[in-house]
Amino acid sequence: MGQQTVDPVIAGWAAGFRPVRDGEYFPPHSPGCVGCGPANPHGLHLAVRRHGEGVQAEHTFDDRHTGAPGVAHGGAVAMAFDDLFGFLLYLLGELAVTRDLRVSYLAPVRLNAAYMLRADHGARVGRRIPVSAELRNHDNVVVATAEATFVVVDTHHFTRAAGR
Ligand SMILES: CCCCCCCCCCCCCC(=O)SCCNC(=O)CCNC(=O)[C@H](O)C(C)(C)COP(=O)(O)OP(=O)(O)OC[C@H]1O[C@@H](n2cnc3c(N)ncnc32)[C@H](O)[C@@H]1OP(=O)(O)O
């Protein structure tokens, strides 16, 4: 597949790894990303920054992500974790995708309340990268946790997936 057929966003990932200072915000995965893209009206609009060797984001779920009344949908919480994990890739300098994701919902996540997300990665084994994360409320209580395995892929994974 010729380079000219690669989506500019995908090509940008491969070319775009650069050192990020502690506390600095990362660019979104793409403008339309449902987790972090500023152009997606249905998205979470996560704003994620480096925190040591991990990443973190302050986030408030809103009425667009309602599950039970007043409570964030579990799928929206899982999406926040999954997208957050995607920012660890900037630190690792690897393209990878979620192979599995396990979320533990320890307490309801309220709408219109600020929460803190934090994610870290373990050591890569073969193509596998283990990652984990926590969601804490305003009182610093952990209300949800997540663990996932990301698998390293190349740019062709994404061009194939996009049908190009
Ligand atoms: C600049 C940075 C930005 C980057 C942004 C990019 C992200 C974009 C946005 C991010 C948004 C957020 C993120 C998203 O939304 S990512 C989108 C959601 N995820 C996907 O679409 C992925 C779909 N799945 C696949 O395409 C394939 O299954 C993949 C590519 C993952 C693997 O299929 P492939 O045929 O290639 O590989 P394999 O099956 O031989 O296995 C490969 C390795 O994995 C090990 N394994 C397998 N299963 C498990 C398991 N359950 N537990 C532990 N390990 C497991 C296996 O032993 C082997 O290990 P090793 O023997 O090599 O050590």
The ligand as a Tripos MOL2 file, in Angstrom:
@<TRIPOS>MOLECULE
LIG
   63    65     1     0     0
SMALL
NO_CHARGES

@<TRIPOS>ATOM
      1 C1          0.9850    8.8370   18.7550 C.3       1 LIG1
      2 C2          0.3110    7.8110   19.5390 C.3       1 LIG1
      3 C3         -1.1580    7.7330   19.2190 C.3       1 LIG1
      4 C4         -1.5730    6.3580   18.9800 C.3       1 LIG1
      5 C5         -3.0130    6.2970   18.8060 C.3       1 LIG1
      6 C6         -3.4420    4.9330   18.3380 C.3       1 LIG1
      7 C7         -4.6630    4.4890   19.0310 C.3       1 LIG1
      8 C8         -5.8720    5.1630   18.5140 C.3       1 LIG1
      9 C9         -6.9060    5.5340   19.5170 C.3       1 LIG1
     10 C10        -6.9790    4.6920   20.7660 C.3       1 LIG1
     11 C11        -8.3740    4.6330   21.2460 C.3       1 LIG1
     12 C12        -8.5040    3.7090   22.4100 C.3       1 LIG1
     13 C13        -8.1610    2.3020   22.0610 C.3       1 LIG1
     14 C14        -9.1350    1.6820   21.1150 C.2       1 LIG1
     15 O1        -10.2990    1.9740   21.0820 O.2       1 LIG1
     16 S1         -8.4850    0.5090   20.0760 S.3       1 LIG1
     17 C15        -9.9340   -0.0930   19.1880 C.3       1 LIG1
     18 C16       -10.4810   -1.3560   19.7870 C.3       1 LIG1
     19 N1         -9.6130   -2.4650   19.5290 N.am      1 LIG1
     20 C17        -9.5720   -3.0810   18.3350 C.2       1 LIG1
     21 O2        -10.2280   -2.7130   17.3810 O.2       1 LIG1
     22 C18        -8.6520   -4.2610   18.2390 C.3       1 LIG1
     23 C19        -9.2950   -5.3960   17.4580 C.3       1 LIG1
     24 N2         -8.4560   -6.6020   17.5450 N.am      1 LIG1
     25 C20        -7.4970   -6.8320   16.6290 C.2       1 LIG1
     26 O3         -7.3660   -6.1200   15.6540 O.2       1 LIG1
     27 C21        -6.6100   -8.0150   16.8900 C.3       1 LIG1
     28 O4         -7.2120   -8.9230   17.7690 O.3       1 LIG1
     29 C22        -5.2320   -7.5950   17.4840 C.3       1 LIG1
     30 C23        -4.5010   -6.6680   16.5010 C.3       1 LIG1
     31 C24        -5.4000   -6.8880   18.8510 C.3       1 LIG1
     32 C25        -4.4020   -8.8170   17.7610 C.3       1 LIG1
     33 O5         -4.4510   -9.6420   16.6470 O.3       1 LIG1
     34 P1         -3.1160  -10.2750   15.9730 P.3       1 LIG1
     35 O6         -3.5860  -11.3250   15.0630 O.co2     1 LIG1
     36 O7         -2.2770   -9.1700   15.4370 O.co2     1 LIG1
     37 O8         -2.3330  -10.8350   17.2240 O.3       1 LIG1
     38 P2         -2.5470  -12.1930   18.0660 P.3       1 LIG1
     39 O9         -3.9880  -12.5380   18.2130 O.co2     1 LIG1
     40 O10        -1.6130  -13.2040   17.5030 O.co2     1 LIG1
     41 O11        -2.0140  -11.7090   19.5020 O.3       1 LIG1
     42 C26        -0.9380  -10.7730   19.6100 C.3       1 LIG1
     43 C27        -0.3620  -10.8390   20.9970 C.3       1 LIG1
     44 O12        -1.3950  -10.5730   21.9790 O.3       1 LIG1
     45 C28        -1.5500  -11.6800   22.8530 C.3       1 LIG1
     46 N3         -2.9520  -11.7750   23.2350 N.ar      1 LIG1
     47 C29        -3.9640  -12.0400   22.4370 C.ar      1 LIG1
     48 N4         -5.1100  -11.9960   23.1360 N.ar      1 LIG1
     49 C30        -4.7970  -11.6810   24.4030 C.ar      1 LIG1
     50 C31        -5.5330  -11.4690   25.5720 C.ar      1 LIG1
     51 N5         -6.8800  -11.5490   25.5990 N.pl3     1 LIG1
     52 N6         -4.8790  -11.1580   26.7010 N.ar      1 LIG1
     53 C32        -3.5540  -11.0600   26.7030 C.ar      1 LIG1
     54 N7         -2.7950  -11.2300   25.6110 N.ar      1 LIG1
     55 C33        -3.4070  -11.5330   24.4730 C.ar      1 LIG1
     56 C34        -1.0500  -12.8610   22.0810 C.3       1 LIG1
     57 O13        -0.5900  -13.9000   22.9410 O.3       1 LIG1
     58 C35         0.1410  -12.2210   21.3650 C.3       1 LIG1
     59 O14         1.1860  -12.0040   22.2920 O.3       1 LIG1
     60 P3          2.7050  -12.2610   21.9090 P.3       1 LIG1
     61 O15         2.8030  -13.7510   21.7230 O.co2     1 LIG1
     62 O16         3.0060  -11.4930   20.6590 O.co2     1 LIG1
     63 O17         3.4780  -11.7760   23.0840 O.co2     1 LIG1
@<TRIPOS>BOND
     1     1     2 1
     2     2     3 1
     3     3     4 1
     4     4     5 1
     5     5     6 1
     6     6     7 1
     7     7     8 1
     8     8     9 1
     9     9    10 1
    10    10    11 1
    11    11    12 1
    12    12    13 1
    13    13    14 1
    14    14    15 2
    15    14    16 1
    16    16    17 1
    17    17    18 1
    18    18    19 1
    19    19    20 1
    20    20    21 2
    21    20    22 1
    22    22    23 1
    23    23    24 1
    24    24    25 1
    25    25    26 2
    26    25    27 1
    27    27    28 1
    28    27    29 1
    29    29    30 1
    30    29    31 1
    31    29    32 1
    32    32    33 1
    33    33    34 1
    34    34    35 2
    35    34    36 1
    36    34    37 1
    37    37    38 1
    38    38    39 2
    39    38    40 1
    40    38    41 1
    41    41    42 1
    42    42    43 1
    43    43    44 1
    44    43    58 1
    45    44    45 1
    46    45    46 1
    47    45    56 1
    48    46    47 ar
    49    46    55 ar
    50    47    48 ar
    51    48    49 ar
    52    49    50 ar
    53    49    55 ar
    54    50    51 1
    55    50    52 ar
    56    52    53 ar
    57    53    54 ar
    58    54    55 ar
    59    56    57 1
    60    56    58 1
    61    58    59 1
    62    59    60 1
    63    60    61 2
    64    60    62 1
    65    60    63 1
@<TRIPOS>SUBSTRUCTURE
     1 LIG1         1 GROUP 0 **** ****
